[in-house]
Amino acid sequence: MGAVETAMQGLRNKIASGELGPGQKCPPEAELCAQLGVSRSSLREAVRAMSALGIMESRHGSGTYISSLEPTVILQNFALLVDLLPLDGLLELFEIRRLMESHAAAAAAANATPAAVAALTELLESMEGTDNPSEYSEYDSRFHEEICRASGNSTLAGLVGIFRSRGGHFHIFDGDIGAAVREGSTDGHRAIVEAIAQRNPTLAATSMAAHIAQTEQWLKKLRPAPRLQD
């Protein structure tokens, strides 16, 4: 292990053990170097790397601090990696996405409020009423976001958003076959809304899993090239 990796591992250990907590100021540089057994240059490189990951931050004239360590902040850097995945890599993540969104749908059903059901129903009706692929894609994203919001787990919502963002680059709602894809997707959404309205977590999870599996099959069949969003 190189000196920079040693410094990073030492910093990670201090954070993971709670020795350095969220928002806490780090010890002086000389003290940290002595504790970790590394040079100043290696420590500074490690701090830069940890800062790039959103774990630490250097404040001019004040020192180095541990970030808030909020999951949504840490996930921003994970999003950069997911955004580079080719289609085959994204498809491997669909198994994880099915599990996460099925859990979110079940939690949304268990916690269903009239307002949440009304919001999902309105988005479903908007999807049914548009022939515009871009509009449909926007309603689709908001639909899944609403379910994650209703689940009450912000970290889950953040992870789902990351996976869905990359998937959106493949634009399966466009083109000659897009209408059929949209119709199948809407049918899946309708089943999910009905399950949530019935406050049936098991049916909601099953409906969501089937819906995402259908999207995965379309991607495998069409194998569209990614197009970056404007």
N, C-alpha and C positions, 0 to 999 in steps of 0.2 A: 504494500500500500504506500503510495506517495505521500509527501508531506501535506499537500493540500487536502487529499482524501482523509488523512489522519485528523486534520483540523476540522473538516466537515463532520466526520464521525463523532468527534468529541463534542462539537456543538449540538449535534442531533441528540446525543446521549443526555446532555445537560437539559435540553428542552423536553425530551421524552420522560425523563425522571421527575420533572417538575422543579429542578434546581433553578432553571430559568423559565419563568412563566410568561403568559401573554402580557405585552405592554411593559415588561420589566427591562430596566437598563442593564446592559451587560457590564461585567467588571472591566476595569481599565485594560487596555491592550497588553501591556507588559504582564499583568497578572494572568490574563487568559493564555498568553503564550507559555508562561511557566506551567500552568495547570495542564495544558494540552501537550506540552513538549514539542512545540513547533516554533518556527521563526515568525517574525512580524509579517514578512512578505507572504508566507504561506497562510497565515491567519487572515490577512486582508483579502487574499484571493478567495478563501473559503467564505468569508463574510459577503463578498460580492456575489458569489454563487448562491448563497442562501437568500440574499436580498432579491436576486432575480427570480427566485422561487416564491417570493412573497412571505418568507419565514422571518427574515430580519430586515431592519432598515437602519441606515446611517443618517443621522441628523446633524447637519453642519453646526459645529460649535457646541454640540450637546453630547454626542456619543453614539453608540450603537444600541439599538433596542430590539427586543423580540416583538414581532408584529402581533396583531390581535389573535392570530391563529384561527380566525373564523373559517369554517369549512368553505364558505362561498369564495373567500379570498384565495385560499390554497387551490381551489378547483379551477380558478382562472388560468393557471399555468398548465393544468392538465388539459384544459380545453385547447390550448395551442398544439398539443401533441395529437389529440384526437382529430383536430382539423386537418392534419396532414395524412391521415390514413387513406389508403386506396380502398376501393370497394370491397375487396376480399377481407381486408383488415376490419372494415366496418361491419361486415356480415358476421365476423367472429364475435363482435360485441353485442349482436342482437340477442343472444341467449341471456346475457346479463341484463339487457334492456327489458326483455320479456319479464324476467323475475322482478326487476325494480318497479316497472309500471303496473304489473299485476298486483304487487303489494300496495302501490299507491291507490289503485282503483278499489281494492278491498278496504283500505283505510278510509277512502272518500265515502264509500257506501256506509261504513260503520258510523261515520261522523256527519252523514249527509244532513244539510240544512235546506230549507225551502229556497233560500237565496242561491246556494250552490247548484241545486237542481235546475233552477230557473236560468242561471247563467249558462249551464251546459246545454240546456234545451234551446236557448236563443242562438248559441253558436252552431248547434246542429241544424237549425232552420236556416241559418245563413249559408251553411255549406250546401244545403239542399237547393237553395235559391240562386246559386251563382254557377255560371259556365266558364268563369275566368279562372284559369289555373293558378295565377298568382294570388288572387283573392282567396281561393280555396285553400291554398297552402298556408296563408296567414291565419284563416279561421281554424285550420287543423292544428297549427302550433298553439294557438290560444286555447283550444279545447284541451290539449294534453297538459298545458300549463295550469289550467283551472283545476284539473283533476289532482295534479301534484299539490297545488295550493290547498285544496280541500282535504288532502291527506294530513296536513299539518306538519310535514317534515321538510324543512327548507333545504337541507343537504340533499335529500332525495330529489327534490325539485331541481337543484342545481346540476346534479349528475345526469338526470334525464334530459335536461335542456342541452347539455354538452353533446350527448349522443345524437339527439334530434337535430341539432344545428348542422352537424356534418352530413347526416342523412338528407337534409334539405338541399344540399348541393347537387344531388343527383336528379332532382326535378322529375320524379316519376308521374306527376300529375299532368305533365305537358305531353305534346305529341299526339299521334293518331290514336294511341291506345290509352291516353290519359283519361278520357271520359269513363272508360270501363274501370280503371283504377280508382277514380274518384267515387264512382257508384259503389264499388265494393268497400271502399274505406268508409263511406257514409253509413252503409249497412252495419259495419262494425261499430261505429260511433253510436248508432241508435241502440244497439244491444247493450252497450256499456251504460248509456244514460238510463235505460229502463232498469237495469240491475241496481244502479245507484239510487234511483228514485224508489225502488222497492226496499232499499236498505238491506240488500243481500250481498254481503262481502264475497261469499264463495262464487256466486254467479258473476259478480263484477270482475273478479280476478280471472275467471275462466274466459269471459268475453274479451277482456283486454289482451290476454295471452293469445287468443285466436286472432285478434285484430293485428297484433304486431307480427305474428307468424305469417299472416297474409302479406303484409308489407315486405317482409323478408323474401317471400317467394316471388313477388313482383320484381324486386331488385335482382334476384338470381336469374330470373327469366329475361329481363330486359337488358341487364348489365349496362346501364347508361353511363356515359362519361360525366365526370363532375364538372359543374360550371360554377365558378365563384360568383357570389352575390355582389351586386353593385354597392 
